[in-house]
Amino acid sequence: MTDETVPSLPTPRMLSWARNSTVYRLERRMMTEKQLFDAITRKAKEKFEDISAAQLKAVADFAVKFAYDNKVLDDHAYAEISTRSAVRGGKSKRAIARKLAAKGVSSDKVEAALEEADDLYAAAIFARKRAFGPFRRVELDEKRKAKELSAFARNGFSFDIGRKVFDMSVEDAEEVILADRR
């Protein structure tokens, strides 16, 4: 094909499909702008065999604009909801920021969402889930101590936070968890 025969505007059928596909995806789960754009792009390539790169981008842009116009796409809300859920699941601020960045959430929205996050609370939850520190059910030896402290570090907690939770009593850890429960 020459440049003149490659269509640059999507067909009405493509736009209708993009609208329906957007509704279908966003009814099932919350997505970031990047996730929606990537999903529509990927599926449009499969659905329309002879779609041009310009049409592909236009269809994905249309889907994102349609979602914003209908107020069903909001990266800020996505970041806040994901952050609250991750903290309750024992994830560190660092791990949450990495995950949100990978999903295409801008750094300013990530920072805003992380303002309320509490690493001490998340580390206490993490320790409870993994039976570490105050929740340990086995005897502590040097190998176990190294394993637990390195697990805190691998999961994005600072050494100070990991050490603090590691050295807590069960009562103190439960108090941290109960005091910060939202």
C-alpha positions as CSV (number, residue, x, y, z in Angstrom):
1,M,0.0,0.0,0.0
2,T,1.1,3.5,-0.6
3,D,0.8,6.3,1.9
4,E,-2.3,7.6,0.1
5,T,-4.2,4.3,0.5
6,V,-3.5,3.8,4.2
7,P,-6.5,5.1,6.0
8,S,-5.8,7.4,9.0
9,L,-9.3,7.8,10.4
10,P,-11.0,4.9,12.1
11,T,-14.3,3.7,10.6
12,P,-17.6,4.1,12.4
13,R,-17.5,0.4,13.1
14,M,-14.1,0.7,14.8
15,L,-15.3,3.5,17.0
16,S,-18.5,1.7,17.9
17,W,-16.4,-1.4,18.8
18,A,-14.0,0.8,20.9
19,R,-16.9,2.3,22.8
20,N,-18.5,-1.1,23.6
21,S,-15.1,-2.6,24.5
22,T,-14.4,0.3,26.9
23,V,-17.7,-0.2,28.6
24,Y,-17.2,-3.9,28.8
25,R,-13.7,-3.6,30.4
26,L,-14.5,-0.8,32.8
27,E,-17.7,-2.5,34.0
28,R,-15.5,-5.4,35.2
29,R,-12.6,-3.7,36.8
30,M,-11.1,-0.3,37.4
31,M,-8.2,0.5,35.1
32,T,-5.7,3.2,34.6
33,E,-5.6,5.3,31.4
34,K,-2.5,3.4,30.2
35,Q,-4.1,0.0,30.9
36,L,-7.2,0.9,28.9
37,F,-5.2,2.4,26.1
38,D,-3.0,-0.7,25.9
39,A,-5.9,-3.1,26.1
40,I,-7.9,-1.4,23.4
41,T,-4.8,-1.2,21.2
42,R,-4.0,-4.9,21.7
43,K,-7.6,-6.1,21.0
44,A,-8.1,-3.7,18.0
45,K,-5.1,-5.3,16.3
46,E,-6.7,-8.7,16.8
47,K,-10.2,-7.6,15.7
48,F,-9.4,-5.5,12.7
49,E,-6.8,-7.2,10.5
50,D,-6.1,-4.3,8.2
51,I,-6.1,-1.5,10.8
52,S,-3.4,1.1,10.3
53,A,-1.1,2.5,13.0
54,A,-2.9,5.8,12.8
55,Q,-6.3,4.2,13.1
56,L,-5.1,2.1,16.0
57,K,-3.9,5.1,17.9
58,A,-7.1,7.0,17.1
59,V,-9.3,4.1,18.3
60,A,-7.4,3.9,21.6
61,D,-7.5,7.6,22.1
62,F,-11.2,7.6,21.4
63,A,-11.7,4.9,24.0
64,V,-9.8,6.8,26.6
65,K,-11.6,10.1,25.9
66,F,-15.0,8.2,26.0
67,A,-14.1,6.8,29.4
68,Y,-13.1,10.2,30.7
69,D,-16.2,11.9,29.3
70,N,-18.3,9.4,31.1
71,K,-16.3,9.8,34.3
72,V,-15.4,6.1,34.6
73,L,-11.6,6.6,34.2
74,D,-9.7,8.3,37.0
75,D,-6.1,7.6,37.7
76,H,-6.1,9.6,40.9
77,A,-9.0,7.5,42.4
78,Y,-7.3,4.3,41.1
79,A,-4.1,5.2,42.9
80,E,-5.9,6.0,46.1
81,I,-8.0,2.9,46.1
82,S,-5.1,0.7,45.2
83,T,-2.9,2.3,47.8
84,R,-5.4,1.8,50.6
85,S,-5.9,-1.8,49.6
86,A,-2.2,-2.6,49.3
87,V,-1.4,-1.1,52.7
88,R,-4.1,-3.2,54.2
89,G,-2.5,-6.2,52.5
90,G,0.9,-5.4,54.0
91,K,2.6,-3.7,51.1
92,S,5.2,-1.0,51.6
93,K,5.0,2.5,50.1
94,R,8.0,1.7,47.9
95,A,6.3,-1.5,46.5
96,I,3.0,0.3,46.0
97,A,4.8,3.2,44.1
98,R,6.6,0.7,41.8
99,K,3.4,-1.1,41.0
100,L,1.4,2.1,40.3
101,A,4.2,3.4,38.1
102,A,4.2,0.1,36.1
103,K,0.4,0.6,35.6
104,G,1.0,4.0,34.1
105,V,-0.1,6.3,37.0
106,S,1.8,9.6,37.0
107,S,4.3,10.2,39.8
108,D,2.4,13.2,41.2
109,K,-0.7,11.1,41.5
110,V,1.3,8.3,43.1
111,E,2.8,10.7,45.6
112,A,-0.6,12.1,46.5
113,A,-2.0,8.6,47.1
114,L,1.0,7.6,49.3
115,E,0.7,10.6,51.6
116,E,-1.8,8.8,53.8
117,A,0.0,5.4,53.7
118,D,1.6,4.2,56.9
119,D,4.6,1.9,56.4
120,L,4.7,0.8,60.1
121,Y,1.1,-0.3,59.9
122,A,1.8,-2.1,56.6
123,A,4.9,-3.8,58.0
124,A,2.9,-5.0,61.0
125,I,0.3,-6.5,58.7
126,F,3.1,-8.1,56.6
127,A,4.7,-9.6,59.7
128,R,1.3,-11.0,60.8
129,K,0.7,-12.5,57.4
130,R,4.2,-14.1,57.3
131,A,4.3,-15.0,61.0
132,F,7.4,-12.9,61.4
133,G,8.7,-10.8,64.4
134,P,6.1,-10.6,67.1
135,F,3.9,-13.2,65.3
136,R,6.7,-15.8,65.0
137,R,5.6,-19.3,66.0
138,V,9.1,-20.9,65.8
139,E,12.3,-20.4,67.7
140,L,14.4,-17.5,66.6
141,D,18.0,-18.4,65.5
142,E,20.4,-16.4,63.4
143,K,19.2,-17.9,60.1
144,R,15.6,-17.1,60.9
145,K,16.5,-13.6,62.0
146,A,18.3,-12.9,58.7
147,K,15.4,-14.4,56.7
148,E,12.8,-12.2,58.4
149,L,14.8,-9.0,58.2
150,S,15.7,-9.6,54.5
151,A,12.0,-10.3,53.7
152,F,11.1,-6.9,55.1
153,A,13.8,-5.3,52.9
154,R,12.8,-7.2,49.8
155,N,9.3,-6.1,50.2
156,G,10.3,-2.4,50.3
157,F,10.3,-1.6,54.0
158,S,13.2,0.4,55.3
159,F,15.6,-1.3,57.7
160,D,14.4,0.9,60.6
161,I,10.7,-0.1,60.0
162,G,11.6,-3.7,59.6
163,R,13.7,-3.7,62.7
164,K,11.0,-1.9,64.7
165,V,8.3,-4.4,63.8
166,F,10.8,-7.3,64.2
167,D,11.5,-6.2,67.8
168,M,7.9,-5.5,68.8
169,S,5.8,-7.5,71.3
170,V,2.6,-9.1,70.0
171,E,0.6,-6.6,72.0
172,D,2.5,-3.6,70.5
173,A,2.1,-5.0,67.0
174,E,-1.6,-5.6,67.5
175,E,-2.0,-2.1,68.9
176,V,-0.3,-0.6,65.8
177,I,-2.7,-2.6,63.6
178,L,-5.8,-1.7,65.5
179,A,-4.9,1.9,65.9
180,D,-4.4,2.4,62.1
181,R,-7.3,0.2,60.9
182,R,-9.4,2.2,58.4
